[in-house]
Each structure stands twice: as C-alpha cells, then as structure tokens.
Amino acid sequence: MKYESTRGKAPLLEFADVLLAGLASDGGLYVPTEFPKFTPADLESFRQKSYSEVATQVLTPLVSPSINSDDLAKMVEESYTTFRHPEVVPVRPLTTERNENLFLAELFWGPTFSFKDVALQLLGRLFEYELSRRDTSVTIVGATSGDTGSAAIEACRERDGINLIMLHPRGRVSEIQRRQMTTVESANIHNVAIDGTFDDCQDLVKAMFADTAFRDSYRLGAVNSINWARVAAQTVYYFTTASKLVGPNEPISFCVPTGNFGNIFAGYIAAQMGLPLDRLIMASNHNDILTRAHLSGVMEIREVQPSTSPAMDIQVSSNFERLLFELSGKDSSWLSEAMREFRTEGFIALPPNILELLRISFEAGAASDQQVAETISELHSTQQDFLDPHTAVGVNVARRFDSHNSPIAVMATAHPAKFETAVADATGLNPPQPEEIAALAGIPERCTELGDDLNAVMEFVSSVSQ
Ligand SMILES: *Cc1c(COP(=O)(O)O)cnc(C)c1O
C-alpha cells in the first residue's frame, strides 16, 4: 500500500512514513493510492468477531507492508482493552418510545470519554513501535479544541521516544477537558493555552510544519486528524456498527457530529472499502461552513462563534481536503489552486460536478444551541437518558431525515459527563459522573500560557525538546 499527497507534489510513502510525517511536504494530506476492498462475505464474518479482530482485519491492508499483521494485532488488542465497555463501541436504539430507525453508536468508552480515544490509543502505540524500530524520537505538536488533547496525552504519556506539546484555545475548552489535560503528571507532556481560537491553534501547528528547517530539526510529528492513521483507525467502527445493525448487503446511514471532518471522512473511506452506505449525514452546530457549502456550493469562512459543542467550533475542516481530492478524481492541481484561493479569499465555489458528487454521498444539517438543548432535554424527560451536546447535534439533525427504511446510526462522540454544564443547563440535572472525572478536581494543573504568536510557540517547543 502506498500513500499520495492531495497536493500531488510530495513523494509516495508507505504507512509508517505517513504516520511519522503527518502533513505531506507539499502541504497536502496523505491518502491511499487505492482502497482495499472487503467483500460481503468479509462483512458477514465481522458479525462473529470482536472489535479488535475486525480492527486488525480492516487495518492490515492499510498498514502493510510497514507493519505486519501480528504486531498490529498486538497493538490493537492493547489499545482496546483500555476501553470501559467490553464491545468497545456498543450500539443501542436511541429511544424505545418513538418509532424511529435511529441508533447510537457509543464511541466514548475510552480513557478520556470521547471518540478521540478510539484512534489515539492505537496511534500512541504505533508511534512508539515505529520510533523504537528506527531508534529515534519525535516531538509531537498538536492543537485541540478540547478532546484530542486529553486523548493524545493519555495515549502518549510515558511512551518512549515521544515528547508531546499540546496547544488549546485558552478559556474555550470545558473545565473537565482542561483538567484532563493539565493534571497529567508526565515529563514528556506539555500543555500550552493560546490566546485565540482552535483555528488559531491549528494554524500555529500548520505553520511549524510548513517551516521545513524547524520541522526537521525537532523531528515534528502530528496526532491531529490530518494524520492518516487516525482516519484509518476510525474506519473500523463504521464496519462494526453496520455489522450489528444490518446484513452485509444492506445499506445503512450514519449521522456524524462534524468539526474537522475526520470522523465522517472515515465513514466515506469505509464505503470505498466496500461498506454499503445509504448516506452520510454531516451534522454541524452554528459553525456550519460545511452545511452551508453543501446547500449553496460555496465554501466560505466565517468567524468561529463559541457553542455548547466546542469540539465542533471549527471553520476550516482540514479533512475536507481529502474528500475534495477524492471527489475531483484526484485532481491535485485543481485542489492546490482551490486551497490557495480558499486561504487567500476566504471562500471558494465548488465546481458543479464536485457539488453533485458531494450531494450523492452526503446530507447535511446544522443545529443551534437552542435545538441542541431541546434535544437533550427531551431525551432526558422522556427516558432519563443523558446526551452530550455533540451527540445531541447529531440526533437533532438525524431526525430531520427520512430513514429510507434503513437504520441511521448517530455517532455518539462524547460521554455526557464531559460536558456537564451544557447538559445541566438543558435538563436541570448533572449527568452521573464517572469516578475518573470526579477525581480530576483535586489534582494540581500544569499549563503554559502564550499569545497567538508563532515565534513564542516555536521558542517554547525548542525549550522543552531535548
Ligand atoms: C472531535 C470531536 C468531534 C468532531 O470530530 P471531527 O473528526 O473533527 O469531525 C465531535 N464531537 C466530539 C465530542 C469531538 O471530540
């Protein structure tokens, strides 16, 4: 398996090189040159297999020839035994009351209670494995709107060869999210609070990667969803969820609360790998650039407005570039120009053929904070169920679409206790708190505060890297 850059000017690489590179050297994102295909018989066999067994089978062709199946199986097994649910990603009907074909795929049973753990638990192990094989080390710099940070920190703490610097937008992550990051006492973990938005943090990370000399001298690595390995790991639960709900030839839809477009793009990849999909529904909060682009054909950046679902307070959804690459028939010269224009003008019009293809595979909808609160409140009053606000965006949007007589699985991306303020505002009650979250309150925090200033951040990175 080889990987190519969406911008077409970087060398073709194998999986392990893509893992360590993060962003391609031409500023593009890596995607497989071709997709492995699973047959209906493969899909049927997934029904009898554990999550880790399916993960190993789905990921083996994607990581080959860099990593053999036995080593992969070991890392997969270790990653998913950290989950608090034996099925890893359990699936349940949304309601018993309404006659709906709606299900929740609970992606949040990992160490930090968000879906980011699914990919990052594996990513931390893949990094350590590859670094020790090469006898080298890496400085991972990442940006988080809240959940990636803690999941990356949990995945990388105490791992050999990894130094992790995580930027988050100061005051724009929930208190629990912040404490999950800043209370980790490990010499290789460094938190930085930036005076700015998540997009500002992400731009700082991108700028450090774009500086080749800096990137090479500190051996920068990425765990953001620009890293292909994350997308790859996230394809697995599309297969396992479908295998729990439909037969191998029956289509299913997924509704995915969307920020950086990494989760839902993994669903698109699963479809390319043979999973029969009806539709992928992208659900946004009021930061709805993708929903507007789907409706109007114009992708236009607006200012980020904080919402009750902060992990989706994003305007520039990095992984959308990967989708545009695929939909354009891998037209990297068009895409490079379009991305440049988008960056300089703040908007681009999607060509009609691409818009048409987008609308064939995807539906889209946005939910306001008020609609999210209503959904949380309704589910609580009818069945004492707590939804986190991101999942509630997904449920609110999914209910607007006809199910076409096939199930719609809403990706439940966070545990409600992680966003208890929004849940309590909507229901009048605090959701039950897992003891790991309750315990955070008593632990001292460690964090450095910096302005939205590239030089200051680079200086910090250099000061903590040996
Ligand atoms: C990261 C995150 C999202 C958005 O996922 P993307 O892959 O960025 O689209 C949604 N919900 C929660 C809880 C998250 O942590």
The ligand as an ORCA input file, in Angstrom:
! r2SCAN-3c Opt
* xyz 0 1
  C     -13.523     15.912     17.805
  C     -14.955     15.802     18.147
  C     -15.955     15.958     17.181
  C     -15.640     16.303     15.744
  O     -14.973     15.260     15.078
  P     -14.201     15.549     13.720
  O     -13.497     14.301     13.399
  O     -13.276     16.687     13.996
  O     -15.247     15.926     12.725
  C     -17.270     15.775     17.573
  N     -17.592     15.505     18.858
  C     -16.657     15.368     19.808
  C     -17.084     15.093     21.205
  C     -15.317     15.503     19.498
  O     -14.390     15.365     20.458
*
